[in-house]
């Protein structure tokens, strides 16, 4: 792949990031039978619906404020959003920002999930080495999530967002990300909504180091 095509691919992925996160989570989660990713995709739907409702309210309350609606036609900036006006003077509602809200939702949910996994109290008799592995992996995920969130925030300097749309989008996405985590936690069976399956991928707690991972014949 040439540098130009690689650059176009990366820019296209960044532009369509909310759609990539949603379709990727839904398709991969469905094909692999990986329910945590499916739940994340449903959370992105909830986030998108919340933003759309607030966009409608903002456009009714402030129909001419340029922090709420901007002229349509800027292809590099246009993603999912409400449009209003006639064909010749159409505008796009940009507050709250769909892009920033969806990307922030995914990033904050992942970061908060990794923090909760790291802080999960160890089971009685758990091997300290396994506890350290869980916490180290969770810390790595949290650092990656923070880097991803930094790249998301760079969207605010692209000229495609208004300050009102950026602030409200980040607040809605971050708030819903944490709130959705607690919703999944409350609806679970006592196990935290470990979207990366850190806890469940570790061997069960116990004092023995020789824990079988496949079916083995009896001695």
Secondary structure, DSSP 8 states (H G I E B T S, - for coil): --HHHHHHHHHHHHHTHHHHHHHHHHHHHHHHT-HHHHHHHHHHHHHHHHHHHHHHHHHHH-TT-TTTEEES--TTT--S--EES-GGG-EEE-SS-HHHHHHHHHHHHHHHHHHHHHHS---TT--HHHHHHHHHHHHHHHHHHHHHHHHHHGGGGTTSS-HHHHHHHHHHHHHHHHHHHHHHHHHSSSS---TT-HHHHS----S-S---SS-----
